[in-house]
């Protein structure tokens, strides 16, 4: 497995943006490649800072495509799979929560680094019937923010960004996720008061 990951890593670095797309697609669909895409974004941006928006976009687009595959399959028949993985009461509560807060329930884990069970949330979005446009927008916003943030770190800190990711990456991701939750709750509260 380590040899395969090394080959994927080398392949992605060699072809640049399309490699980021492929790795993000694989990681967001059926193959788990934790943090490889994050590291690739940082490495590519440190080598060519002017291309940061392109690298962030390619990683985001690959993640959208991979997530959509799981979402589509879950929408067509993922409830049986989900019921086998979770207890009956947990499944119903999770789906009810998702139907109420679908986009937010998807965006927070999309921002978090591994080992957050992001694919489970993508699966639940399909089963819960989150609309495709809302699903895609949630992934665009969350993953776009994540890869842009990594790109900015790579521009500011260069090679030290990898060390920062290793030592403080989880803390930064948790703060961003907490900010997103607070902002969403505030927006919900304000819109409720104006109705």
C-alpha positions in Angstrom: 0.0 0.0 0.0 2.8 2.4 0.9 4.3 1.8 -2.6 1.0 2.7 -4.3 0.6 5.8 -2.2 4.2 6.8 -3.1 3.5 6.3 -6.8 0.2 8.3 -6.6 2.1 11.1 -4.8 4.9 11.2 -7.4 2.4 11.0 -10.3 0.4 13.9 -8.9 3.5 16.1 -8.4 4.7 15.3 -11.9 1.5 16.4 -13.6 0.5 19.3 -11.3 -3.1 20.5 -11.2 -4.6 17.4 -12.9 -2.8 15.3 -10.4 -4.4 17.2 -7.6 -7.7 16.6 -9.2 -7.1 12.9 -9.5 -5.9 12.5 -5.9 -8.8 14.6 -4.5 -11.2 12.5 -6.6 -9.8 9.3 -5.3 -9.6 10.5 -1.7 -13.2 11.8 -1.7 -14.7 8.7 -3.4 -13.6 5.2 -2.6 -9.8 5.3 -1.8 -8.6 6.9 1.4 -5.5 9.0 0.9 -5.5 11.0 4.2 -3.7 14.3 4.0 -1.9 13.5 0.7 -3.9 16.2 -1.2 -3.3 18.8 1.6 0.4 18.1 1.4 0.4 18.2 -2.4 -1.4 21.6 -2.4 1.3 23.0 -0.1 4.2 21.6 -2.0 2.9 22.8 -5.4 2.1 26.2 -4.1 5.6 26.6 -2.5 7.1 25.8 -5.8 4.8 28.2 -7.8 3.0 30.7 -5.6 1.3 32.5 -8.5 -0.6 29.3 -9.3 -2.1 29.0 -5.9 -5.8 29.7 -7.0 -5.4 27.1 -9.8 -4.1 24.4 -7.4 -6.8 25.1 -4.8 -9.4 25.0 -7.6 -8.2 21.7 -8.9 -8.1 20.1 -5.5 -11.6 21.5 -4.8 -13.0 20.2 -8.1 -11.6 16.8 -7.6 -13.1 16.6 -4.1 -16.5 17.7 -5.5 -16.4 15.0 -8.2 -15.4 12.3 -5.8 -18.0 13.3 -3.2 -20.7 13.4 -5.8 -20.0 9.8 -6.7 -20.7 8.7 -3.1 -23.6 11.1 -2.8 -25.2 9.8 -6.0 -24.8 6.1 -5.0 -26.1 6.9 -1.5 -29.1 8.6 -3.0 -29.9 5.6 -5.1 -29.6 3.0 -2.4 -27.3 4.0 0.5 -30.0 3.8 3.2 -29.6 0.0 3.5 -25.8 0.3 3.7 -26.2 3.0 6.4 -28.6 0.9 8.4 -26.1 -2.0 8.4 -23.4 0.3 9.7 -25.3 2.3 12.4 -27.8 1.2 15.0 -31.5 1.9 14.2 -32.0 4.7 16.6 -28.7 6.3 15.6 -29.6 6.1 11.9 -33.0 7.9 12.4 -31.5 10.6 14.6 -28.6 11.2 12.2 -31.0 11.4 9.2 -33.3 13.8 11.1 -30.4 16.0 12.0 -29.2 16.0 8.5 -32.6 16.8 7.1 -32.8 19.8 9.4 -29.1 21.0 9.0 -27.9 19.2 5.9 -25.5 21.8 4.5 -24.0 22.7 7.9 -23.7 19.0 8.8 -21.7 18.5 5.6 -19.5 21.7 5.7 -18.0 21.2 9.2 -16.5 17.7 8.5 -15.4 18.9 5.0 -13.2 21.4 6.7 -11.7 19.1 9.3 -8.5 17.1 8.7 -8.4 13.3 9.0 -9.5 11.2 10.8 -12.8 13.1 10.6 -15.3 10.6 9.0 -16.1 12.9 6.1 -17.3 10.2 3.7 -20.0 9.1 6.2 -21.4 12.6 6.1 -21.4 12.6 2.3 -23.2 9.2 2.4 -25.8 10.6 4.9 -26.3 13.7 2.6 -27.4 11.4 -0.2 -29.6 9.2 2.0 -31.2 12.2 3.7 -32.1 13.7 0.3 -30.1 16.9 0.5 -30.7 18.7 -2.8 -27.8 18.2 -5.3 -27.2 22.0 -5.7 -27.0 22.5 -2.0 -24.7 19.5 -1.7 -22.3 20.8 -4.3 -22.3 24.3 -2.9 -21.5 23.0 0.6 -18.6 21.1 -0.8 -17.4 24.0 -3.0 -17.5 26.4 0.0 -15.9 24.1 2.6 -13.3 22.4 0.5 -12.5 25.6 -1.4 -11.9 27.4 1.9 -9.7 24.5 3.1 -7.5 24.4 0.1 -7.3 28.2 -0.2 -6.3 28.4 3.4 -3.6 25.8 2.8 -2.4 27.7 -0.3 -2.2 31.0 1.8 -0.2 29.1 4.5 2.2 27.8 1.8 2.6 31.4 0.4 3.2 32.9 3.8 5.4 30.2 5.4 6.8 28.3 2.4 8.3 24.9 3.4 7.5 25.6 7.0 3.8 25.3 6.1 4.2 21.5 6.1 5.6 21.5 9.6 2.8 23.9 10.7 0.2 21.5 9.2 1.7 18.6 11.1 1.9 20.4 14.4 -1.0 22.8 14.3 -3.2 21.7 11.4 -5.9 20.1 13.5 -6.1 23.1 15.8 -6.6 25.5 12.9 -9.2 23.3 11.3 -11.1 23.0 14.6 -11.1 26.8 15.0 -12.3 27.3 11.4 -15.1 24.7 11.9 -16.1 26.3 15.2 -16.3 29.7 13.5 -18.4 28.3 10.7 -20.8 26.7 13.2 -21.1 30.0 15.2 -21.7 32.0 12.0 -24.3 29.5 10.8 -26.2 29.6 14.1 -26.0 33.4 14.1 -27.4 33.5 10.6 -30.2 31.1 11.5 -31.1 33.1 14.6 -31.1 36.5 12.7 -33.2 35.1 9.8 -35.7 33.6 12.3 -36.1 36.9 14.2 -36.8 38.8 10.9 -39.6 36.4 9.9 
